[in-house]
């Protein structure tokens, strides 16, 4: 397939899947339930954290998370009492349990207390480093600076260990990207869309390899960089827009 043919295909698929209809069945529907930046940041981080497996189950479980927080995620993170934090103990989504939930709340409280907000951390550290890879490493380290059980660490991938960090990259796409289709939020405007990396999962990896955009067999951080670099050839200012193309066609099986 020529460059022109591949670009035309990517654009066609992008326009098909980057639309409001995409939202309802995707985990991004959870932060879309809120209008305030701080609520969307917290809802988005929690929803993306449990985003593996069946999408319908993810969305259902993430909305249940919000109900545990009285559908006021920012207020709960900042003000929840110890008794209210203990009420999270009955929550479970696959391997993410109530203790993990509590630890994530306390970690976000730590970030907000020290930096002013989750977005403020990412924007300030990107301004200081100019490299989201460094910021991803720093965020995980800062996130786990609060007291926590070691089990919760498995729910935030480590770029320092070469992980693809799919869920964090997806969360960053939600918060940073802005276009006219209204799916992503474009809240963190101090980070350019060109700095984002592709959320690499089984669907984007399979389609990336099928289309000749990715040669690496392992789905690790090196593969993320390879795929993102390949997509920059089609849109250097916003390469991650093609997440819709690869993920959408991957789950629909259109090219099978």
CORRABEL-V570482 format. One record per residue. N is the residue number from 1. SS is DSSP state (2 for helix, 1 for strand, 0 for the rest). OMEGA is omega in whole degrees, 0 to 359 (NA if undefined). D_FIRST is the distance of its C-alpha to the first C-alpha in Angstrom with 1 decimal. Layout:
n:N ss:SS omega:OMEGA d_first:D_FIRST
n:N ss:SS omega:OMEGA d_first:D_FIRST
//
This chain:
n:1 ss:0 omega:181 d_first:0.0
n:2 ss:0 omega:177 d_first:3.8
n:3 ss:2 omega:183 d_first:6.7
n:4 ss:2 omega:180 d_first:8.2
n:5 ss:2 omega:180 d_first:6.0
n:6 ss:2 omega:178 d_first:6.2
n:7 ss:2 omega:179 d_first:9.7
n:8 ss:2 omega:179 d_first:10.6
n:9 ss:2 omega:179 d_first:10.0
n:10 ss:2 omega:180 d_first:12.0
n:11 ss:2 omega:179 d_first:14.6
n:12 ss:2 omega:181 d_first:15.0
n:13 ss:2 omega:177 d_first:15.6
n:14 ss:2 omega:182 d_first:17.8
n:15 ss:2 omega:180 d_first:19.9
n:16 ss:2 omega:188 d_first:20.3
n:17 ss:2 omega:178 d_first:21.7
n:18 ss:0 omega:185 d_first:23.3
n:19 ss:0 omega:183 d_first:26.3
n:20 ss:2 omega:180 d_first:30.0
n:21 ss:2 omega:180 d_first:29.5
n:22 ss:2 omega:192 d_first:27.6
n:23 ss:0 omega:192 d_first:30.8
n:24 ss:0 omega:185 d_first:33.2
n:25 ss:0 omega:182 d_first:31.6
n:26 ss:0 omega:178 d_first:30.4
n:27 ss:0 omega:179 d_first:32.8
n:28 ss:2 omega:177 d_first:32.5
n:29 ss:2 omega:183 d_first:34.8
n:30 ss:2 omega:174 d_first:37.6
n:31 ss:2 omega:176 d_first:37.8
n:32 ss:0 omega:178 d_first:37.2
n:33 ss:0 omega:185 d_first:40.6
n:34 ss:0 omega:181 d_first:42.3
n:35 ss:0 omega:182 d_first:42.7
n:36 ss:0 omega:180 d_first:44.0
n:37 ss:2 omega:186 d_first:41.9
n:38 ss:2 omega:176 d_first:43.9
n:39 ss:2 omega:180 d_first:43.6
n:40 ss:2 omega:179 d_first:39.9
n:41 ss:2 omega:182 d_first:39.5
n:42 ss:2 omega:178 d_first:41.6
n:43 ss:2 omega:180 d_first:40.2
n:44 ss:2 omega:180 d_first:36.7
n:45 ss:2 omega:179 d_first:37.4
n:46 ss:2 omega:180 d_first:39.2
n:47 ss:2 omega:180 d_first:36.6
n:48 ss:2 omega:181 d_first:33.7
n:49 ss:2 omega:181 d_first:35.9
n:50 ss:0 omega:186 d_first:36.2
n:51 ss:0 omega:168 d_first:32.6
n:52 ss:0 omega:183 d_first:31.6
n:53 ss:0 omega:184 d_first:31.7
n:54 ss:0 omega:185 d_first:32.1
n:55 ss:2 omega:180 d_first:31.4
n:56 ss:2 omega:179 d_first:34.3
n:57 ss:2 omega:178 d_first:36.6
n:58 ss:2 omega:182 d_first:35.5
n:59 ss:2 omega:179 d_first:36.2
n:60 ss:2 omega:181 d_first:39.5
n:61 ss:2 omega:180 d_first:40.6
n:62 ss:2 omega:175 d_first:39.7
n:63 ss:2 omega:176 d_first:41.7
n:64 ss:2 omega:174 d_first:44.5
n:65 ss:2 omega:182 d_first:44.4
n:66 ss:2 omega:179 d_first:45.0
n:67 ss:2 omega:175 d_first:48.0
n:68 ss:2 omega:180 d_first:49.5
n:69 ss:0 omega:179 d_first:49.5
n:70 ss:0 omega:181 d_first:51.1
n:71 ss:0 omega:176 d_first:48.0
n:72 ss:0 omega:191 d_first:48.9
n:73 ss:2 omega:182 d_first:46.7
n:74 ss:2 omega:180 d_first:47.8
n:75 ss:2 omega:180 d_first:51.4
n:76 ss:2 omega:181 d_first:51.3
n:77 ss:2 omega:185 d_first:49.7
n:78 ss:2 omega:192 d_first:52.2
n:79 ss:2 omega:185 d_first:55.3
n:80 ss:0 omega:177 d_first:55.2
n:81 ss:0 omega:177 d_first:58.3
n:82 ss:2 omega:177 d_first:58.5
n:83 ss:2 omega:179 d_first:59.5
n:84 ss:2 omega:176 d_first:56.5
n:85 ss:2 omega:179 d_first:54.2
n:86 ss:2 omega:180 d_first:55.8
n:87 ss:2 omega:179 d_first:55.0
n:88 ss:2 omega:190 d_first:51.3
n:89 ss:2 omega:181 d_first:52.2
n:90 ss:2 omega:181 d_first:51.6
n:91 ss:0 omega:172 d_first:47.9
n:92 ss:1 omega:170 d_first:45.3
n:93 ss:1 omega:184 d_first:41.6
n:94 ss:0 omega:181 d_first:40.5
n:95 ss:0 omega:177 d_first:41.5
n:96 ss:1 omega:186 d_first:42.1
n:97 ss:1 omega:184 d_first:45.9
n:98 ss:2 omega:177 d_first:48.6
n:99 ss:2 omega:176 d_first:49.5
n:100 ss:2 omega:179 d_first:45.9
n:101 ss:2 omega:179 d_first:46.1
n:102 ss:2 omega:181 d_first:49.3
n:103 ss:2 omega:178 d_first:48.1
n:104 ss:2 omega:176 d_first:45.0
n:105 ss:2 omega:181 d_first:47.5
n:106 ss:2 omega:178 d_first:49.7
n:107 ss:2 omega:178 d_first:46.8
n:108 ss:2 omega:176 d_first:45.7
n:109 ss:2 omega:177 d_first:49.3
n:110 ss:2 omega:180 d_first:49.5
n:111 ss:2 omega:182 d_first:46.5
n:112 ss:2 omega:181 d_first:47.9
n:113 ss:2 omega:185 d_first:51.3
n:114 ss:2 omega:189 d_first:50.2
n:115 ss:2 omega:181 d_first:47.4
n:116 ss:0 omega:180 d_first:48.1
n:117 ss:0 omega:179 d_first:45.0
n:118 ss:2 omega:178 d_first:41.7
n:119 ss:2 omega:179 d_first:39.8
n:120 ss:2 omega:177 d_first:42.4
n:121 ss:2 omega:184 d_first:41.8
n:122 ss:2 omega:182 d_first:38.1
n:123 ss:2 omega:181 d_first:38.6
n:124 ss:2 omega:182 d_first:41.5
n:125 ss:2 omega:175 d_first:39.9
n:126 ss:2 omega:178 d_first:36.7
n:127 ss:2 omega:182 d_first:38.9
n:128 ss:2 omega:187 d_first:40.7
n:129 ss:2 omega:183 d_first:37.8
n:130 ss:0 omega:185 d_first:34.7
n:131 ss:0 omega:181 d_first:32.6
n:132 ss:2 omega:177 d_first:31.8
n:133 ss:2 omega:177 d_first:31.6
n:134 ss:2 omega:182 d_first:35.2
n:135 ss:2 omega:177 d_first:36.1
n:136 ss:2 omega:177 d_first:34.7
n:137 ss:2 omega:181 d_first:36.9
n:138 ss:2 omega:182 d_first:39.8
n:139 ss:2 omega:179 d_first:39.4
n:140 ss:2 omega:180 d_first:39.6
n:141 ss:2 omega:180 d_first:42.6
n:142 ss:2 omega:181 d_first:44.4
n:143 ss:2 omega:182 d_first:43.6
n:144 ss:0 omega:177 d_first:45.4
n:145 ss:0 omega:176 d_first:48.3
n:146 ss:0 omega:179 d_first:50.2
n:147 ss:0 omega:184 d_first:52.1
n:148 ss:0 omega:173 d_first:50.0
n:149 ss:0 omega:186 d_first:49.6
n:150 ss:2 omega:180 d_first:47.2
n:151 ss:2 omega:183 d_first:45.5
n:152 ss:2 omega:182 d_first:44.0
n:153 ss:2 omega:182 d_first:42.1
n:154 ss:2 omega:183 d_first:39.6
n:155 ss:2 omega:172 d_first:38.4
n:156 ss:0 omega:186 d_first:37.1
n:157 ss:0 omega:182 d_first:34.5
n:158 ss:0 omega:175 d_first:35.3
n:159 ss:2 omega:179 d_first:32.7
n:160 ss:2 omega:177 d_first:35.3
n:161 ss:2 omega:176 d_first:34.8
n:162 ss:0 omega:181 d_first:31.0
n:163 ss:0 omega:181 d_first:30.4
n:164 ss:0 omega:179 d_first:27.2
n:165 ss:0 omega:184 d_first:29.7
n:166 ss:2 omega:186 d_first:27.5
n:167 ss:2 omega:176 d_first:30.4
n:168 ss:2 omega:178 d_first:31.6
n:169 ss:2 omega:177 d_first:28.2
n:170 ss:2 omega:177 d_first:28.0
n:171 ss:2 omega:178 d_first:31.5
n:172 ss:2 omega:176 d_first:30.7
n:173 ss:2 omega:180 d_first:27.9
n:174 ss:2 omega:189 d_first:30.4
n:175 ss:2 omega:187 d_first:33.1
n:176 ss:2 omega:187 d_first:31.2
n:177 ss:0 omega:175 d_first:28.4
n:178 ss:0 omega:172 d_first:29.5
n:179 ss:0 omega:187 d_first:27.8
n:180 ss:0 omega:185 d_first:29.0
n:181 ss:0 omega:172 d_first:27.9
n:182 ss:0 omega:178 d_first:30.9
n:183 ss:0 omega:176 d_first:29.4
n:184 ss:0 omega:192 d_first:29.8
n:185 ss:0 omega:183 d_first:33.2
n:186 ss:0 omega:183 d_first:32.9
n:187 ss:0 omega:186 d_first:36.3
n:188 ss:0 omega:190 d_first:35.9
n:189 ss:0 omega:178 d_first:35.3
n:190 ss:0 omega:175 d_first:36.5
n:191 ss:0 omega:181 d_first:33.3
n:192 ss:0 omega:178 d_first:30.2
n:193 ss:2 omega:179 d_first:27.1
n:194 ss:2 omega:182 d_first:25.2
n:195 ss:2 omega:184 d_first:27.3
n:196 ss:0 omega:176 d_first:26.1
n:197 ss:0 omega:183 d_first:24.1
n:198 ss:0 omega:169 d_first:21.9
n:199 ss:0 omega:185 d_first:23.9
n:200 ss:0 omega:175 d_first:22.4
n:201 ss:0 omega:184 d_first:23.4
n:202 ss:2 omega:183 d_first:22.4
n:203 ss:2 omega:181 d_first:20.0
n:204 ss:2 omega:178 d_first:18.2
n:205 ss:2 omega:181 d_first:18.1
n:206 ss:2 omega:181 d_first:16.8
n:207 ss:2 omega:176 d_first:13.9
n:208 ss:2 omega:178 d_first:13.3
n:209 ss:2 omega:181 d_first:13.1
n:210 ss:2 omega:182 d_first:11.1
n:211 ss:0 omega:178 d_first:8.2
n:212 ss:0 omega:180 d_first:8.9
n:213 ss:0 omega:184 d_first:11.2
n:214 ss:0 omega:180 d_first:14.3
n:215 ss:0 omega:184 d_first:15.6
n:216 ss:0 omega:184 d_first:19.3
n:217 ss:0 omega:179 d_first:20.8
n:218 ss:0 omega:177 d_first:23.7
n:219 ss:0 omega:183 d_first:23.6
n:220 ss:0 omega:183 d_first:25.9
n:221 ss:2 omega:178 d_first:26.2
n:222 ss:2 omega:177 d_first:24.2
n:223 ss:2 omega:176 d_first:21.2
n:224 ss:2 omega:181 d_first:22.0
n:225 ss:2 omega:180 d_first:22.0
n:226 ss:2 omega:181 d_first:18.8
n:227 ss:2 omega:179 d_first:16.9
n:228 ss:2 omega:178 d_first:18.8
n:229 ss:2 omega:179 d_first:18.2
n:230 ss:2 omega:182 d_first:14.4
n:231 ss:2 omega:176 d_first:14.9
n:232 ss:2 omega:178 d_first:17.4
n:233 ss:0 omega:180 d_first:14.9
n:234 ss:0 omega:175 d_first:14.1
n:235 ss:0 omega:184 d_first:17.8
n:236 ss:0 omega:183 d_first:20.3
n:237 ss:0 omega:184 d_first:23.2
n:238 ss:0 omega:185 d_first:22.2
n:239 ss:2 omega:186 d_first:19.3
n:240 ss:2 omega:174 d_first:20.9
n:241 ss:2 omega:181 d_first:20.5
n:242 ss:2 omega:170 d_first:17.2
n:243 ss:2 omega:178 d_first:19.4
n:244 ss:2 omega:182 d_first:19.8
n:245 ss:2 omega:186 d_first:16.2
n:246 ss:2 omega:180 d_first:15.9
n:247 ss:2 omega:182 d_first:19.5
n:248 ss:2 omega:180 d_first:19.7
n:249 ss:2 omega:178 d_first:16.9
n:250 ss:2 omega:182 d_first:18.3
n:251 ss:2 omega:181 d_first:21.8
n:252 ss:2 omega:181 d_first:21.0
n:253 ss:0 omega:184 d_first:18.8
n:254 ss:0 omega:185 d_first:16.8
n:255 ss:0 omega:179 d_first:13.6
n:256 ss:0 omega:NA d_first:16.0
//
